[in-house]
Amino acid sequence: MSDYDVIIIGSGPGGYVCAIKCAQLGLKTACVEGSETLGGTCLNVGCIPSKALLHATHQLYEAQHNFSLMGLIAEPPKVDLQKMMEYKGKVVEQNTKGLEFLFKKNKIDWIKGWATIVSNTEVQVGGKTYPTKNIVLASGSTPSSLPNVKIDENIIVSSTGALSPKKIPEKLIIIGAGVIGLELGSVYARLGSQVKVIEFSKTIVPSLDSDLQIHLKRILTKQGISFELNSAVQSVKISKNKANVKYLKTQEKTQHSDEADMVLVATGRSAYTEGLGLTNLNIEFTKNKKILTNEFWKTTSDGVYAIGDAIEGPMLAHKAEDEGIAVAEIISGKLGHVNYLTIPSVIYTHPEVATVGQTEDDLKAKGVTYKIGKFNFAGNGRAKAIFASEGFVKILANADTDRILGAHIIGPMAGDLIHEICVAMEFGASAEDLARTCHAHPTVSEAVREAALACGSGAIHA
Ligand code: NAI
């Protein structure tokens, strides 16, 4: 007889949420985690610590730039890096300990150690075999590097090393203008580093709506970050405590080099699948070396499911969470579903960037006729009061039916504002539905309503 109904491998946002939902649905559940704390990359060396550093350095920016404008006179602020790291550590600890509490509350066994799957009904940890009816692979991802770049987490760092610097580098070169590059680039620029981002593509964050790409690049440049686009980094070598970066400008076909005190490699992440014993099962992989699953997150091995960064789709904590809940429901005999069209995506720069649904380029490529409702935060009273009037809300709606197809926001609290549009899209709302919904004044959310109004007869404050 099986000891467990389900064993989940990995305790990141996919794994731990899946474990809690399985337990809530009455399944005998265990979660295997080899790290000292629960929470995976997100809680320990990803989303949570980076948001702590983004918050701390944003306060520094406010004190340096906006305090005096509001009549707040203070000593020029200084940075105590060790204290900042302690604050970040405490935030992480509160979250990981909170998770331990939730595991106990929901009677989930934390099997400590690294799992090897022996068969589709047996998981081995530390020489002990645990029988189970189902297995969920939630093993996540690890930073991927470049062929001629060896990460030492001191001078050449991944996001993990960049979150725990020993000192603030005078000059930082970031390889990759993706989400990690821009968020951590913002942290270091605010701390006073000279930040240069080298990006292979012709734009920053290639997946973003092009309006947002242009606007975000302009704002980050004003904040002191410089960009080398159309540039492929070919090697990074350390000499005398400096890193020398060689890169090719792909249009001119010219070789360049530059030197920095620290180099952050932010060129994407790879699914973590090595050493799990997947070769003992009949597991197949996609061409991106991710675990192949069907629409019910079943792998090619019976009773083995996979979710999160280890499978196809955007590498986002909340996408993994939703898949974790859906799989728990499926294992307990219910329906499980994820609507991938309404998964938001947020970049926590200042201002924030948030998107959901389709971009203009997507709609053009599909030949969908659409209309655009756009509203600048410059017309929003609350945004002006908090020095956050840069940016806009852009809503894309079907030209014939008015149904909302996507939304793209750059501006204050964009990461929170996006959710009313996610909900509207889940309910198949039209732009007029949103425009007719009363929004409290004065809030930055009025800009969302104004953009919806702009899809119809026009915004009021434009
Ligand atoms: P990314 O895939 O977002 O960006 C990597 C960038 O590196 C790309 O723009 C690519 O063109 C560039 N690149 C690759 N090779 C290069 C080379 N040789 N020279 C110059 N540029 C090169 O990857 P990133 O930023 O490392 O993030 C990893 C994952 O983590 C992403 O899927 C991201 O969505 C996720 N993430 C999400 C966050 C959020 O939701 N706020 C925060 C942090 C990470």
Boltz pocket constraint, residues with backbone or C-beta under 6 A from the ligand:
constraints:
  - pocket:
      binder: B
      contacts: [[A, 47], [A, 146], [A, 175], [A, 176], [A, 177], [A, 178], [A, 179], [A, 180], [A, 181], [A, 183], [A, 198], [A, 199], [A, 200], [A, 201], [A, 203], [A, 205], [A, 206], [A, 231], [A, 232], [A, 233], [A, 234], [A, 265], [A, 266], [A, 267], [A, 268], [A, 269], [A, 314], [A, 315], [A, 316], [A, 345], [A, 346], [A, 347], [A, 348]]
      max_distance: 6.0
